[in-house]
């Protein structure tokens, strides 16, 4: 089971977004059968089987074991990932495009950049899995508290200068066989959710 899988197929996205199927995926972090799942989610075994077949058809659940029980075979299934992210490419016709209106100060532009990041990293993970190679990535995540909007603006200006200087120092456009890497730096207010500090 993977920690996170990116869903880029429109059919798989539709299947995963169904509330009953999403609940079944959550329940299948540990192997389960249609019978045990039916008891947990309050549906008939037949309805659970119907939903499980759709999930299995799109590679969202996998067979772990088959057990003979009387005159039928019980199938134990498990989700293929602990978490799923829907790639914007699953909705290609309306996929966000950061090139449409690049504005470093726009939250909607930041969202389009984040959507591109999900799409690109999802494709890279899939490619690395196909070729059985390791994917070299790097990310930082942190939090900063600004005393004022002016302090935030000063930080953004200094960060821009530092990153621009670092790029100029290490970028080699003439490197034969070199590989281009995308850099995304984002600053946004921290979201506070109930029950979390």
Secondary structure as GFF3:
##gff-version 3
##sequence-region A 1 197
A	DSSP	beta_strand	2	7	.	.	.	ID=ss1
A	DSSP	alpha_helix	10	17	.	.	.	ID=ss2
A	DSSP	alpha_helix	19	27	.	.	.	ID=ss3
A	DSSP	alpha_helix	34	41	.	.	.	ID=ss4
A	DSSP	alpha_helix	45	57	.	.	.	ID=ss5
A	DSSP	beta_strand	61	69	.	.	.	ID=ss6
A	DSSP	beta_strand	72	79	.	.	.	ID=ss7
A	DSSP	beta_strand	81	86	.	.	.	ID=ss8
A	DSSP	three_ten_helix	88	94	.	.	.	ID=ss9
A	DSSP	alpha_helix	107	131	.	.	.	ID=ss10
A	DSSP	alpha_helix	149	170	.	.	.	ID=ss11
###
